[in-house]
Amino acid sequence: MKIKELWIYPVKGCQGINIPRAQLTPSGFLYDRAFCIIDLDGQIVSKHEAISMRKLPCLATIKISISVEDNLLRLESTDKDPIELPLEEGEYVDSPDVMVECSGKST
C-alpha cells in the first residue's frame, strides 16, 4: 500500500490542506479539525453550534493555510478580508471559554 496524498482540514467545513507529512498526536494529525466556526448568537444554527458545510455550503469556499513559522492559521475568502489566528492553544488562555455544540453534542 502506498499513500499518495495527505490532507488535513484544520477548520470544520472549510477547504483542506494537502501536506507533505503529518505529525501524529493522540487525537489524530496535528491541526486536523482543530478549529470550527460557531454561531455565537444562534442566527444560522443553534447558539454556540459548530456550523457545518451541510448547513452553510459557502464554508467550502474558504481557503485555509498554515504558517508554522509564524504560528498562524489563515482563512481567506473572495469577498472578505483574510483572518489570521494563532495556532497554539496557549495563545487563547486569556480568551473567554465558549461551550461548543458539535453534531448535537457538547464538545
N, C-alpha and C positions, 0 to 999 in steps of 0.2 A: 504494500500500500504506500502511495506517495501523496503527500499533502501539496497541492498546487498553490493554494492561497489561504491566508489567514485574515479574517475580518473581525473587527470589534465594533460595537455600537455603543459608544460612550453615553449617548443621550437617548433614552427610550423614545422610539418612534421617528427619530431623525436618521439621516444618512449614516452609513457605516464608513469605517476607515480600513483600507487594505494595508496590513502591516507586514513587514518582512520577518518579524519574530515576535513572540509574545512571552511575557513573564507570567507564570502561573502562580496564583495566590490561593489561599484556602477557599475563596468564593468563586474562583474561575480566573479568566485572563484579566490582568491589570487594566483598569478603567472600563472594562466591558459592562455596560448598563449601570454605571456608577452614578449617573445623573438622570433626572427626569424633569419635565416641565409640568408644573401643577397649576391648578386653578385656585388661587387664594380666596376668591370671592364666590365661587360657585356659579359663574355665568355661562360656562361652556359645558362643564360636567359638575359633579358634586363638589362641594367645597373641600379643598385640600386633596382632591383626587389627582393622581398622575394621569395626564392626558395621553391617550394612545393615538397612533396613526389611524386606527379604525374610527375614532371619534372626531379627529381633526386631520384629515388627509394631507393638508398643506405642510404638516411636520416633515413629510418625506422630501420636501424641497430644501430643508435646512441642511447646509453643508457643515460638517464638523471637521475640525483639525485640532491636533495636539502638538504643543511645543514643550517637550520635556525639559529642554534647556531653560526656557522661560517660565516653566511651571504653569502653563496656561492651556485652557480649553477654549477654543474659539468657535462661535456659532455665526454662520453667515447666511443671509437671505437676500434675494434680489431686491426686495423693497424696503429693507430696514438696515440701519447701521449695524455693523458687527458687534457682537457681545463677547467679551473675554472674561473668563472666570478662573480662579485659582484651581489647580488640580488637586492639591493636597488637602486632606481633611482638616489638618491643623489650622489652616487659614480661616476656617469657619467657627472656631472655638467661641468667639465673642458674638456670633450671629444668633438671632433667636431660633429656637427649635420649632420645627413645624412637623406635626404628625401627618404623614402622607398615606392616603388610601390608594392601594395598588390592586387592581382587579377585585375590588370589594373587600380587600383585607388590609388591615393596618400594617404598615411596614416601617 
